């Protein structure tokens, strides 16, 4: 009978030693780098791209007849 009781207590110990269910850790890695132009507002991006510096405009040449 001692062997039988010892087996039962060993089974109980094994159940108590069971690991908790696996739960993935929270992802603490940095997010992937993104192109700032692609993630910004398209209208603002278009305005920024279309904004050109002012260039000096040459005076119109007189036409001779």
N, CA, C and O atoms as a GROMACS GRO file, in nm:
protein
  260
    1UNK      N    1   0.081  -0.120   0.000
    1UNK     CA    2   0.000   0.000   0.000
    1UNK      C    3   0.086   0.127   0.000
    1UNK      O    4   0.045   0.229  -0.055
    2UNK      N    5   0.202   0.121   0.061
    2UNK     CA    6   0.288   0.239   0.062
    2UNK      C    7   0.326   0.280  -0.079
    2UNK      O    8   0.330   0.399  -0.111
    3UNK      N    9   0.353   0.183  -0.164
    3UNK     CA   10   0.389   0.213  -0.302
    3UNK      C   11   0.274   0.280  -0.374
    3UNK      O   12   0.296   0.371  -0.455
    4UNK      N   13   0.153   0.239  -0.348
    4UNK     CA   14   0.037   0.297  -0.413
    4UNK      C   15   0.016   0.441  -0.367
    4UNK      O   16  -0.008   0.530  -0.449
    5UNK      N   17   0.025   0.465  -0.236
    5UNK     CA   18   0.010   0.601  -0.184
    5UNK      C   19   0.123   0.691  -0.233
    5UNK      O   20   0.100   0.808  -0.265
    6UNK      N   21   0.242   0.637  -0.238
    6UNK     CA   22   0.356   0.715  -0.286
    6UNK      C   23   0.336   0.755  -0.431
    6UNK      O   24   0.374   0.866  -0.470
    7UNK      N   25   0.277   0.669  -0.512
    7UNK     CA   26   0.252   0.700  -0.652
    7UNK      C   27   0.148   0.809  -0.666
    7UNK      O   28   0.161   0.897  -0.752
    8UNK      N   29   0.046   0.805  -0.584
    8UNK     CA   30  -0.058   0.908  -0.589
    8UNK      C   31  -0.003   1.044  -0.547
    8UNK      O   32  -0.032   1.145  -0.611
    9UNK      N   33   0.076   1.046  -0.441
    9UNK     CA   34   0.130   1.174  -0.396
    9UNK      C   35   0.228   1.229  -0.500
    9UNK      O   36   0.238   1.351  -0.518
   10UNK      N   37   0.299   1.140  -0.567
   10UNK     CA   38   0.391   1.186  -0.672
   10UNK      C   39   0.312   1.246  -0.788
   10UNK      O   40   0.353   1.346  -0.845
   11UNK      N   41   0.199   1.187  -0.823
   11UNK     CA   42   0.115   1.240  -0.930
   11UNK      C   43   0.060   1.377  -0.891
   11UNK      O   44   0.054   1.468  -0.974
   12UNK      N   45   0.022   1.393  -0.764
   12UNK     CA   46  -0.027   1.523  -0.717
   12UNK      C   47   0.084   1.628  -0.724
   12UNK      O   48   0.059   1.743  -0.760
   13UNK      N   49   0.206   1.588  -0.689
   13UNK     CA   50   0.318   1.682  -0.696
   13UNK      C   51   0.344   1.724  -0.840
   13UNK      O   52   0.373   1.841  -0.867
   14UNK      N   53   0.333   1.630  -0.931
   14UNK     CA   54   0.356   1.663  -1.073
   14UNK      C   55   0.251   1.761  -1.123
   14UNK      O   56   0.282   1.850  -1.202
   15UNK      N   57   0.126   1.745  -1.079
   15UNK     CA   58   0.021   1.837  -1.121
   15UNK      C   59   0.047   1.977  -1.065
   15UNK      O   60   0.020   2.076  -1.132
   16UNK      N   61   0.098   1.985  -0.943
   16UNK     CA   62   0.127   2.114  -0.882
   16UNK      C   63   0.245   2.182  -0.951
   16UNK      O   64   0.252   2.305  -0.956
   17UNK      N   65   0.338   2.103  -1.005
   17UNK     CA   66   0.456   2.158  -1.070
   17UNK      C   67   0.430   2.196  -1.215
   17UNK      O   68   0.520   2.248  -1.282
   18UNK      N   69   0.310   2.171  -1.265
   18UNK     CA   70   0.281   2.202  -1.406
   18UNK      C   71   0.301   2.351  -1.432
   18UNK      O   72   0.270   2.435  -1.348
   19UNK      N   73   0.353   2.379  -1.547
   19UNK     CA   74   0.375   2.518  -1.586
   19UNK      C   75   0.242   2.584  -1.621
   19UNK      O   76   0.151   2.516  -1.670
   20UNK      N   77   0.230   2.713  -1.599
   20UNK     CA   78   0.107   2.782  -1.642
   20UNK      C   79   0.101   2.785  -1.794
   20UNK      O   80   0.204   2.768  -1.859
   21UNK      N   81  -0.015   2.806  -1.850
   21UNK     CA   82  -0.025   2.808  -1.996
   21UNK      C   83   0.060   2.920  -2.056
   21UNK      O   84   0.078   3.025  -1.995
   22UNK      N   85   0.113   2.895  -2.173
   22UNK     CA   86   0.201   2.991  -2.239
   22UNK      C   87   0.123   3.114  -2.283
   22UNK      O   88   0.021   3.103  -2.350
   23UNK      N   89   0.172   3.229  -2.245
   23UNK     CA   90   0.115   3.355  -2.293
   23UNK      C   91   0.230   3.437  -2.350
   23UNK      O   92   0.328   3.461  -2.280
   24UNK      N   93   0.219   3.480  -2.474
   24UNK     CA   94   0.328   3.557  -2.534
   24UNK      C   95   0.349   3.688  -2.460
   24UNK      O   96   0.254   3.751  -2.414
   25UNK      N   97   0.474   3.728  -2.448
   25UNK     CA   98   0.507   3.855  -2.382
   25UNK      C   99   0.464   3.970  -2.470
   25UNK      O  100   0.455   3.958  -2.593
   26UNK      N  101   0.437   4.083  -2.405
   26UNK     CA  102   0.400   4.203  -2.480
   26UNK      C  103   0.519   4.247  -2.565
   26UNK      O  104   0.633   4.248  -2.518
   27UNK      N  105   0.494   4.282  -2.689
   27UNK     CA  106   0.600   4.320  -2.781
   27UNK      C  107   0.656   4.456  -2.741
   27UNK      O  108   0.585   4.556  -2.747
   28UNK      N  109   0.782   4.458  -2.702
   28UNK     CA  110   0.843   4.584  -2.661
   28UNK      C  111   0.947   4.631  -2.763
   28UNK      O  112   1.029   4.718  -2.733
   29UNK      N  113   0.944   4.574  -2.881
   29UNK     CA  114   1.038   4.615  -2.984
   29UNK      C  115   0.994   4.747  -3.045
   29UNK      O  116   0.877   4.785  -3.036
   30UNK      N  117   1.086   4.814  -3.106
   30UNK     CA  118   1.054   4.942  -3.169
   30UNK      C  119   0.974   4.917  -3.297
   30UNK      O  120   0.997   4.816  -3.364
   31UNK      N  121   0.883   5.005  -3.331
   31UNK     CA  122   0.808   4.987  -3.456
   31UNK      C  123   0.900   5.004  -3.576
   31UNK      O  124   1.005   5.067  -3.567
   32UNK      N  125   0.860   4.946  -3.687
   32UNK     CA  126   0.938   4.960  -3.809
   32UNK      C  127   0.946   5.106  -3.849
   32UNK      O  128   0.850   5.181  -3.833
   33UNK      N  129   1.060   5.144  -3.901
   33UNK     CA  130   1.075   5.283  -3.945
   33UNK      C  131   0.987   5.307  -4.067
   33UNK      O  132   0.979   5.223  -4.157
   34UNK      N  133   0.922   5.420  -4.070
   34UNK     CA  134   0.835   5.455  -4.181
   34UNK      C  135   0.883   5.584  -4.244
   34UNK      O  136   0.940   5.670  -4.177
   35UNK      N  137   0.861   5.596  -4.372
   35UNK     CA  138   0.895   5.718  -4.442
   35UNK      C  139   0.803   5.829  -4.393
   35UNK      O  140   0.681   5.813  -4.401
   36UNK      N  141   0.856   5.940  -4.343
   36UNK     CA  142   0.768   6.044  -4.289
   36UNK      C  143   0.675   6.103  -4.394
   36UNK      O  144   0.566   6.149  -4.361
   37UNK      N  145   0.715   6.102  -4.520
   37UNK     CA  146   0.627   6.156  -4.625
   37UNK      C  147   0.509   6.063  -4.647
   37UNK      O  148   0.397   6.110  -4.667
   38UNK      N  149   0.532   5.932  -4.643
   38UNK     CA  150   0.423   5.837  -4.667
   38UNK      C  151   0.322   5.837  -4.554
   38UNK      O  152   0.203   5.814  -4.578
   39UNK      N  153   0.365   5.861  -4.431
   39UNK     CA  154   0.271   5.853  -4.319
   39UNK      C  155   0.203   5.986  -4.290
   39UNK      O  156   0.111   5.991  -4.209
   40UNK      N  157   0.246   6.094  -4.356
   40UNK     CA  158   0.187   6.225  -4.328
   40UNK      C  159   0.064   6.247  -4.416
   40UNK      O  160   0.030   6.165  -4.502
   41UNK      N  161   0.000   6.359  -4.393
   41UNK     CA  162  -0.119   6.396  -4.469
   41UNK      C  163  -0.079   6.422  -4.614
   41UNK      O  164   0.011   6.502  -4.639
   42UNK      N  165  -0.144   6.356  -4.711
   42UNK     CA  166  -0.105   6.373  -4.852
   42UNK      C  167  -0.117   6.517  -4.902
   42UNK      O  168  -0.037   6.560  -4.984
   43UNK      N  169  -0.216   6.591  -4.853
   43UNK     CA  170  -0.233   6.729  -4.898
   43UNK      C  171  -0.115   6.814  -4.852
   43UNK      O  172  -0.059   6.891  -4.930
   44UNK      N  173  -0.077   6.799  -4.725
   44UNK     CA  174   0.037   6.875  -4.674
   44UNK      C  175   0.165   6.838  -4.748
   44UNK      O  176   0.248   6.924  -4.778
   45UNK      N  177   0.180   6.710  -4.778
   45UNK     CA  178   0.299   6.665  -4.849
   45UNK      C  179   0.304   6.727  -4.987
   45UNK      O  180   0.409   6.774  -5.031
   46UNK      N  181   0.191   6.728  -5.056
   46UNK     CA  182   0.187   6.785  -5.191
   46UNK      C  183   0.219   6.934  -5.186
   46UNK      O  184   0.292   6.985  -5.271
   47UNK      N  185   0.164   7.003  -5.088
   47UNK     CA  186   0.192   7.146  -5.076
   47UNK      C  187   0.340   7.171  -5.049
   47UNK      O  188   0.399   7.264  -5.103
   48UNK      N  189   0.400   7.087  -4.966
   48UNK     CA  190   0.542   7.105  -4.934
   48UNK      C  191   0.628   7.078  -5.056
   48UNK      O  192   0.729   7.146  -5.076
   49UNK      N  193   0.590   6.981  -5.136
   49UNK     CA  194   0.669   6.949  -5.255
   49UNK      C  195   0.653   7.057  -5.360
   49UNK      O  196   0.749   7.090  -5.430
   50UNK      N  197   0.532   7.113  -5.373
   50UNK     CA  198   0.507   7.213  -5.476
   50UNK      C  199   0.560   7.351  -5.438
   50UNK      O  200   0.571   7.438  -5.525
   51UNK      N  201   0.592   7.372  -5.313
   51UNK     CA  202   0.644   7.501  -5.270
   51UNK      C  203   0.788   7.515  -5.317
   51UNK      O  204   0.877   7.448  -5.265
   52UNK      N  205   0.812   7.600  -5.413
   52UNK     CA  206   0.946   7.620  -5.467
   52UNK      C  207   0.998   7.756  -5.424
   52UNK      O  208   0.919   7.848  -5.400
   53UNK      N  209   1.128   7.769  -5.413
   53UNK     CA  210   1.181   7.901  -5.379
   53UNK      C  211   1.156   7.999  -5.494
   53UNK      O  212   1.144   7.959  -5.610
   54UNK      N  213   1.149   8.125  -5.459
   54UNK     CA  214   1.123   8.224  -5.565
   54UNK      C  215   1.251   8.246  -5.645
   54UNK      O  216   1.359   8.265  -5.589
   55UNK      N  217   1.237   8.243  -5.775
   55UNK     CA  218   1.349   8.267  -5.865
   55UNK      C  219   1.334   8.407  -5.924
   55UNK      O  220   1.222   8.453  -5.947
   56UNK      N  221   1.444   8.473  -5.948
   56UNK     CA  222   1.432   8.606  -6.010
   56UNK      C  223   1.379   8.593  -6.152
   56UNK      O  224   1.428   8.512  -6.231
   57UNK      N  225   1.279   8.672  -6.183
   57UNK     CA  226   1.220   8.668  -6.317
   57UNK      C  227   1.287   8.778  -6.400
   57UNK      O  228   1.281   8.895  -6.362
   58UNK      N  229   1.350   8.742  -6.512
   58UNK     CA  230   1.414   8.846  -6.594
   58UNK      C  231   1.308   8.936  -6.656
   58UNK      O  232   1.200   8.890  -6.690
   59UNK      N  233   1.339   9.063  -6.672
   59UNK     CA  234   1.242   9.154  -6.733
   59UNK      C  235   1.220   9.115  -6.880
   59UNK      O  236   1.312   9.066  -6.945
   60UNK      N  237   1.101   9.136  -6.930
   60UNK     CA  238   1.074   9.098  -7.070
   60UNK      C  239   1.159   9.182  -7.166
   60UNK      O  240   1.179   9.302  -7.146
   61UNK      N  241   1.209   9.116  -7.269
   61UNK     CA  242   1.291   9.185  -7.369
   61UNK      C  243   1.200   9.259  -7.467
   61UNK      O  244   1.097   9.206  -7.509
   62UNK      N  245   1.236   9.379  -7.500
   62UNK     CA  246   1.152   9.452  -7.598
   62UNK      C  247   1.168   9.386  -7.737
   62UNK      O  248   1.277   9.349  -7.779
   63UNK      N  249   1.058   9.375  -7.803
   63UNK     CA  250   1.063   9.317  -7.938
   63UNK      C  251   1.084   9.428  -8.040
   63UNK      O  252   1.016   9.531  -8.035
   64UNK      N  253   1.174   9.409  -8.129
   64UNK     CA  254   1.200   9.511  -8.231
   64UNK      C  255   1.129   9.473  -8.360
   64UNK      O  256   1.128   9.357  -8.401
   65UNK      N  257   1.070   9.574  -8.424
   65UNK     CA  258   1.000   9.548  -8.550
   65UNK      C  259   1.067   9.612  -8.665
   65UNK      O  260   1.020   9.600  -8.778
   0.00000   0.00000   0.00000
